[in-house]
Amino acid sequence: MPKTYAAPAAFSEKPFVAIPMTPVESHQVAAIGYSAERRTLQVTFTRGPGHVYQYPDCDAQLHADFMAAESKGKFFGEHVKPLAFDKFPAPVAA
């Protein structure tokens, strides 16, 4: 029986505020950023067009634990994926 997938999430209508990103070694997660001022975690992935996902109301400890995780993909699936997020289009390359 073929696996079914949910429709992709729509882009957020909120204004996008970029957060500096740190590339990470992972088969799933490309880069992670965090804004302490906005309490927002930002993630991009290795697959797909490079859309940006922002997870509001995250504390600095979640970011630190994510960065320290041996498996970024596993940590993402267990601790970040269930959270509410805003999705933004991939930045346009200069």
Phi and psi in radians as a Rosetta constraint file:
Dihedral C 1 N 2 CA 2 C 2 CIRCULARHARMONIC -1.166 0.35
Dihedral N 2 CA 2 C 2 N 3 CIRCULARHARMONIC 2.548 0.35
Dihedral C 2 N 3 CA 3 C 3 CIRCULARHARMONIC -1.329 0.35
Dihedral N 3 CA 3 C 3 N 4 CIRCULARHARMONIC 2.414 0.35
Dihedral C 3 N 4 CA 4 C 4 CIRCULARHARMONIC -1.800 0.35
Dihedral N 4 CA 4 C 4 N 5 CIRCULARHARMONIC 2.586 0.35
Dihedral C 4 N 5 CA 5 C 5 CIRCULARHARMONIC -2.140 0.35
Dihedral N 5 CA 5 C 5 N 6 CIRCULARHARMONIC 2.582 0.35
Dihedral C 5 N 6 CA 6 C 6 CIRCULARHARMONIC -1.256 0.35
Dihedral N 6 CA 6 C 6 N 7 CIRCULARHARMONIC 2.667 0.35
Dihedral C 6 N 7 CA 7 C 7 CIRCULARHARMONIC -1.119 0.35
Dihedral N 7 CA 7 C 7 N 8 CIRCULARHARMONIC 2.566 0.35
Dihedral C 7 N 8 CA 8 C 8 CIRCULARHARMONIC -1.041 0.35
Dihedral N 8 CA 8 C 8 N 9 CIRCULARHARMONIC 2.583 0.35
Dihedral C 8 N 9 CA 9 C 9 CIRCULARHARMONIC -1.193 0.35
Dihedral N 9 CA 9 C 9 N 10 CIRCULARHARMONIC 2.563 0.35
Dihedral C 9 N 10 CA 10 C 10 CIRCULARHARMONIC -1.314 0.35
Dihedral N 10 CA 10 C 10 N 11 CIRCULARHARMONIC 2.755 0.35
Dihedral C 10 N 11 CA 11 C 11 CIRCULARHARMONIC -1.235 0.35
Dihedral N 11 CA 11 C 11 N 12 CIRCULARHARMONIC 2.557 0.35
Dihedral C 11 N 12 CA 12 C 12 CIRCULARHARMONIC -1.247 0.35
Dihedral N 12 CA 12 C 12 N 13 CIRCULARHARMONIC 2.605 0.35
Dihedral C 12 N 13 CA 13 C 13 CIRCULARHARMONIC -1.659 0.35
Dihedral N 13 CA 13 C 13 N 14 CIRCULARHARMONIC -0.012 0.35
Dihedral C 13 N 14 CA 14 C 14 CIRCULARHARMONIC -1.232 0.35
Dihedral N 14 CA 14 C 14 N 15 CIRCULARHARMONIC 2.689 0.35
Dihedral C 14 N 15 CA 15 C 15 CIRCULARHARMONIC -1.186 0.35
Dihedral N 15 CA 15 C 15 N 16 CIRCULARHARMONIC 2.446 0.35
Dihedral C 15 N 16 CA 16 C 16 CIRCULARHARMONIC -1.466 0.35
Dihedral N 16 CA 16 C 16 N 17 CIRCULARHARMONIC 2.218 0.35
Dihedral C 16 N 17 CA 17 C 17 CIRCULARHARMONIC -2.060 0.35
Dihedral N 17 CA 17 C 17 N 18 CIRCULARHARMONIC 1.970 0.35
Dihedral C 17 N 18 CA 18 C 18 CIRCULARHARMONIC -1.160 0.35
Dihedral N 18 CA 18 C 18 N 19 CIRCULARHARMONIC 2.515 0.35
Dihedral C 18 N 19 CA 19 C 19 CIRCULARHARMONIC -2.116 0.35
Dihedral N 19 CA 19 C 19 N 20 CIRCULARHARMONIC 2.298 0.35
Dihedral C 19 N 20 CA 20 C 20 CIRCULARHARMONIC -0.967 0.35
Dihedral N 20 CA 20 C 20 N 21 CIRCULARHARMONIC 2.410 0.35
Dihedral C 20 N 21 CA 21 C 21 CIRCULARHARMONIC -1.980 0.35
Dihedral N 21 CA 21 C 21 N 22 CIRCULARHARMONIC 2.605 0.35
Dihedral C 21 N 22 CA 22 C 22 CIRCULARHARMONIC -2.023 0.35
Dihedral N 22 CA 22 C 22 N 23 CIRCULARHARMONIC 2.067 0.35
Dihedral C 22 N 23 CA 23 C 23 CIRCULARHARMONIC -1.074 0.35
Dihedral N 23 CA 23 C 23 N 24 CIRCULARHARMONIC 2.513 0.35
Dihedral C 23 N 24 CA 24 C 24 CIRCULARHARMONIC -2.244 0.35
Dihedral N 24 CA 24 C 24 N 25 CIRCULARHARMONIC 2.780 0.35
Dihedral C 24 N 25 CA 25 C 25 CIRCULARHARMONIC -1.567 0.35
Dihedral N 25 CA 25 C 25 N 26 CIRCULARHARMONIC 1.945 0.35
Dihedral C 25 N 26 CA 26 C 26 CIRCULARHARMONIC -2.886 0.35
Dihedral N 26 CA 26 C 26 N 27 CIRCULARHARMONIC 2.606 0.35
Dihedral C 26 N 27 CA 27 C 27 CIRCULARHARMONIC -1.383 0.35
Dihedral N 27 CA 27 C 27 N 28 CIRCULARHARMONIC -0.288 0.35
Dihedral C 27 N 28 CA 28 C 28 CIRCULARHARMONIC -1.979 0.35
Dihedral N 28 CA 28 C 28 N 29 CIRCULARHARMONIC -0.799 0.35
Dihedral C 28 N 29 CA 29 C 29 CIRCULARHARMONIC -1.721 0.35
Dihedral N 29 CA 29 C 29 N 30 CIRCULARHARMONIC 2.227 0.35
Dihedral C 29 N 30 CA 30 C 30 CIRCULARHARMONIC -1.545 0.35
Dihedral N 30 CA 30 C 30 N 31 CIRCULARHARMONIC -0.774 0.35
Dihedral C 30 N 31 CA 31 C 31 CIRCULARHARMONIC -2.718 0.35
Dihedral N 31 CA 31 C 31 N 32 CIRCULARHARMONIC 2.676 0.35
Dihedral C 31 N 32 CA 32 C 32 CIRCULARHARMONIC -2.311 0.35
Dihedral N 32 CA 32 C 32 N 33 CIRCULARHARMONIC 2.435 0.35
Dihedral C 32 N 33 CA 33 C 33 CIRCULARHARMONIC -2.397 0.35
Dihedral N 33 CA 33 C 33 N 34 CIRCULARHARMONIC 2.835 0.35
Dihedral C 33 N 34 CA 34 C 34 CIRCULARHARMONIC -2.605 0.35
Dihedral N 34 CA 34 C 34 N 35 CIRCULARHARMONIC 2.377 0.35
Dihedral C 34 N 35 CA 35 C 35 CIRCULARHARMONIC -1.973 0.35
Dihedral N 35 CA 35 C 35 N 36 CIRCULARHARMONIC 1.920 0.35
Dihedral C 35 N 36 CA 36 C 36 CIRCULARHARMONIC -1.151 0.35
Dihedral N 36 CA 36 C 36 N 37 CIRCULARHARMONIC -0.649 0.35
Dihedral C 36 N 37 CA 37 C 37 CIRCULARHARMONIC -1.065 0.35
Dihedral N 37 CA 37 C 37 N 38 CIRCULARHARMONIC -0.720 0.35
Dihedral C 37 N 38 CA 38 C 38 CIRCULARHARMONIC -1.683 0.35
Dihedral N 38 CA 38 C 38 N 39 CIRCULARHARMONIC -0.096 0.35
Dihedral C 38 N 39 CA 39 C 39 CIRCULARHARMONIC 0.910 0.35
Dihedral N 39 CA 39 C 39 N 40 CIRCULARHARMONIC 0.793 0.35
Dihedral C 39 N 40 CA 40 C 40 CIRCULARHARMONIC -2.176 0.35
Dihedral N 40 CA 40 C 40 N 41 CIRCULARHARMONIC 2.260 0.35
Dihedral C 40 N 41 CA 41 C 41 CIRCULARHARMONIC -1.656 0.35
Dihedral N 41 CA 41 C 41 N 42 CIRCULARHARMONIC 2.381 0.35
Dihedral C 41 N 42 CA 42 C 42 CIRCULARHARMONIC -2.148 0.35
Dihedral N 42 CA 42 C 42 N 43 CIRCULARHARMONIC 2.388 0.35
Dihedral C 42 N 43 CA 43 C 43 CIRCULARHARMONIC -2.400 0.35
Dihedral N 43 CA 43 C 43 N 44 CIRCULARHARMONIC 2.446 0.35
Dihedral C 43 N 44 CA 44 C 44 CIRCULARHARMONIC -2.170 0.35
Dihedral N 44 CA 44 C 44 N 45 CIRCULARHARMONIC 2.778 0.35
Dihedral C 44 N 45 CA 45 C 45 CIRCULARHARMONIC -2.058 0.35
Dihedral N 45 CA 45 C 45 N 46 CIRCULARHARMONIC 2.792 0.35
Dihedral C 45 N 46 CA 46 C 46 CIRCULARHARMONIC -1.293 0.35
Dihedral N 46 CA 46 C 46 N 47 CIRCULARHARMONIC -0.499 0.35
Dihedral C 46 N 47 CA 47 C 47 CIRCULARHARMONIC -1.805 0.35
Dihedral N 47 CA 47 C 47 N 48 CIRCULARHARMONIC 2.658 0.35
Dihedral C 47 N 48 CA 48 C 48 CIRCULARHARMONIC 1.652 0.35
Dihedral N 48 CA 48 C 48 N 49 CIRCULARHARMONIC -3.078 0.35
Dihedral C 48 N 49 CA 49 C 49 CIRCULARHARMONIC -1.389 0.35
Dihedral N 49 CA 49 C 49 N 50 CIRCULARHARMONIC -0.004 0.35
Dihedral C 49 N 50 CA 50 C 50 CIRCULARHARMONIC 1.666 0.35
Dihedral N 50 CA 50 C 50 N 51 CIRCULARHARMONIC 0.392 0.35
Dihedral C 50 N 51 CA 51 C 51 CIRCULARHARMONIC -0.987 0.35
Dihedral N 51 CA 51 C 51 N 52 CIRCULARHARMONIC 2.701 0.35
Dihedral C 51 N 52 CA 52 C 52 CIRCULARHARMONIC -1.894 0.35
Dihedral N 52 CA 52 C 52 N 53 CIRCULARHARMONIC 2.275 0.35
Dihedral C 52 N 53 CA 53 C 53 CIRCULARHARMONIC -1.984 0.35
Dihedral N 53 CA 53 C 53 N 54 CIRCULARHARMONIC 2.214 0.35
Dihedral C 53 N 54 CA 54 C 54 CIRCULARHARMONIC -2.008 0.35
Dihedral N 54 CA 54 C 54 N 55 CIRCULARHARMONIC 2.308 0.35
Dihedral C 54 N 55 CA 55 C 55 CIRCULARHARMONIC -1.972 0.35
Dihedral N 55 CA 55 C 55 N 56 CIRCULARHARMONIC 1.788 0.35
Dihedral C 55 N 56 CA 56 C 56 CIRCULARHARMONIC -1.300 0.35
Dihedral N 56 CA 56 C 56 N 57 CIRCULARHARMONIC 2.889 0.35
Dihedral C 56 N 57 CA 57 C 57 CIRCULARHARMONIC 1.069 0.35
Dihedral N 57 CA 57 C 57 N 58 CIRCULARHARMONIC 0.664 0.35
Dihedral C 57 N 58 CA 58 C 58 CIRCULARHARMONIC -1.848 0.35
Dihedral N 58 CA 58 C 58 N 59 CIRCULARHARMONIC 2.458 0.35
Dihedral C 58 N 59 CA 59 C 59 CIRCULARHARMONIC -1.585 0.35
Dihedral N 59 CA 59 C 59 N 60 CIRCULARHARMONIC 2.889 0.35
Dihedral C 59 N 60 CA 60 C 60 CIRCULARHARMONIC -1.085 0.35
Dihedral N 60 CA 60 C 60 N 61 CIRCULARHARMONIC -0.511 0.35
Dihedral C 60 N 61 CA 61 C 61 CIRCULARHARMONIC -1.154 0.35
Dihedral N 61 CA 61 C 61 N 62 CIRCULARHARMONIC -0.672 0.35
Dihedral C 61 N 62 CA 62 C 62 CIRCULARHARMONIC -1.064 0.35
Dihedral N 62 CA 62 C 62 N 63 CIRCULARHARMONIC -0.775 0.35
Dihedral C 62 N 63 CA 63 C 63 CIRCULARHARMONIC -1.071 0.35
Dihedral N 63 CA 63 C 63 N 64 CIRCULARHARMONIC -0.813 0.35
Dihedral C 63 N 64 CA 64 C 64 CIRCULARHARMONIC -1.071 0.35
Dihedral N 64 CA 64 C 64 N 65 CIRCULARHARMONIC -0.749 0.35
Dihedral C 64 N 65 CA 65 C 65 CIRCULARHARMONIC -1.145 0.35
Dihedral N 65 CA 65 C 65 N 66 CIRCULARHARMONIC -0.688 0.35
Dihedral C 65 N 66 CA 66 C 66 CIRCULARHARMONIC -1.091 0.35
Dihedral N 66 CA 66 C 66 N 67 CIRCULARHARMONIC -0.829 0.35
Dihedral C 66 N 67 CA 67 C 67 CIRCULARHARMONIC -1.118 0.35
Dihedral N 67 CA 67 C 67 N 68 CIRCULARHARMONIC -0.564 0.35
Dihedral C 67 N 68 CA 68 C 68 CIRCULARHARMONIC -1.514 0.35
Dihedral N 68 CA 68 C 68 N 69 CIRCULARHARMONIC -0.191 0.35
Dihedral C 68 N 69 CA 69 C 69 CIRCULARHARMONIC -1.097 0.35
Dihedral N 69 CA 69 C 69 N 70 CIRCULARHARMONIC 2.386 0.35
Dihedral C 69 N 70 CA 70 C 70 CIRCULARHARMONIC -1.114 0.35
Dihedral N 70 CA 70 C 70 N 71 CIRCULARHARMONIC -0.714 0.35
Dihedral C 70 N 71 CA 71 C 71 CIRCULARHARMONIC -2.020 0.35
Dihedral N 71 CA 71 C 71 N 72 CIRCULARHARMONIC 1.822 0.35
Dihedral C 71 N 72 CA 72 C 72 CIRCULARHARMONIC -1.117 0.35
Dihedral N 72 CA 72 C 72 N 73 CIRCULARHARMONIC -0.682 0.35
Dihedral C 72 N 73 CA 73 C 73 CIRCULARHARMONIC -1.101 0.35
Dihedral N 73 CA 73 C 73 N 74 CIRCULARHARMONIC -0.773 0.35
Dihedral C 73 N 74 CA 74 C 74 CIRCULARHARMONIC -1.144 0.35
Dihedral N 74 CA 74 C 74 N 75 CIRCULARHARMONIC -0.757 0.35
Dihedral C 74 N 75 CA 75 C 75 CIRCULARHARMONIC -1.078 0.35
Dihedral N 75 CA 75 C 75 N 76 CIRCULARHARMONIC -0.775 0.35
Dihedral C 75 N 76 CA 76 C 76 CIRCULARHARMONIC -0.999 0.35
Dihedral N 76 CA 76 C 76 N 77 CIRCULARHARMONIC -0.865 0.35
Dihedral C 76 N 77 CA 77 C 77 CIRCULARHARMONIC -1.057 0.35
Dihedral N 77 CA 77 C 77 N 78 CIRCULARHARMONIC -0.647 0.35
Dihedral C 77 N 78 CA 78 C 78 CIRCULARHARMONIC -1.487 0.35
Dihedral N 78 CA 78 C 78 N 79 CIRCULARHARMONIC -0.586 0.35
Dihedral C 78 N 79 CA 79 C 79 CIRCULARHARMONIC -2.059 0.35
Dihedral N 79 CA 79 C 79 N 80 CIRCULARHARMONIC -0.427 0.35
Dihedral C 79 N 80 CA 80 C 80 CIRCULARHARMONIC -1.911 0.35
Dihedral N 80 CA 80 C 80 N 81 CIRCULARHARMONIC -0.776 0.35
Dihedral C 80 N 81 CA 81 C 81 CIRCULARHARMONIC -0.905 0.35
Dihedral N 81 CA 81 C 81 N 82 CIRCULARHARMONIC -0.663 0.35
Dihedral C 81 N 82 CA 82 C 82 CIRCULARHARMONIC -1.235 0.35
Dihedral N 82 CA 82 C 82 N 83 CIRCULARHARMONIC -0.195 0.35
Dihedral C 82 N 83 CA 83 C 83 CIRCULARHARMONIC -1.376 0.35
Dihedral N 83 CA 83 C 83 N 84 CIRCULARHARMONIC 2.712 0.35
Dihedral C 83 N 84 CA 84 C 84 CIRCULARHARMONIC -1.141 0.35
Dihedral N 84 CA 84 C 84 N 85 CIRCULARHARMONIC 2.557 0.35
Dihedral C 84 N 85 CA 85 C 85 CIRCULARHARMONIC -2.530 0.35
Dihedral N 85 CA 85 C 85 N 86 CIRCULARHARMONIC 2.859 0.35
Dihedral C 85 N 86 CA 86 C 86 CIRCULARHARMONIC -2.037 0.35
Dihedral N 86 CA 86 C 86 N 87 CIRCULARHARMONIC 2.304 0.35
Dihedral C 86 N 87 CA 87 C 87 CIRCULARHARMONIC -1.880 0.35
Dihedral N 87 CA 87 C 87 N 88 CIRCULARHARMONIC 2.334 0.35
Dihedral C 87 N 88 CA 88 C 88 CIRCULARHARMONIC -2.193 0.35
Dihedral N 88 CA 88 C 88 N 89 CIRCULARHARMONIC 2.627 0.35
Dihedral C 88 N 89 CA 89 C 89 CIRCULARHARMONIC -1.071 0.35
Dihedral N 89 CA 89 C 89 N 90 CIRCULARHARMONIC 2.691 0.35
Dihedral C 89 N 90 CA 90 C 90 CIRCULARHARMONIC -1.031 0.35
Dihedral N 90 CA 90 C 90 N 91 CIRCULARHARMONIC 2.429 0.35
Dihedral C 90 N 91 CA 91 C 91 CIRCULARHARMONIC -1.075 0.35
Dihedral N 91 CA 91 C 91 N 92 CIRCULARHARMONIC 2.563 0.35
Dihedral C 91 N 92 CA 92 C 92 CIRCULARHARMONIC -1.412 0.35
Dihedral N 92 CA 92 C 92 N 93 CIRCULARHARMONIC 2.228 0.35
Dihedral C 92 N 93 CA 93 C 93 CIRCULARHARMONIC -1.181 0.35
Dihedral N 93 CA 93 C 93 N 94 CIRCULARHARMONIC 2.449 0.35
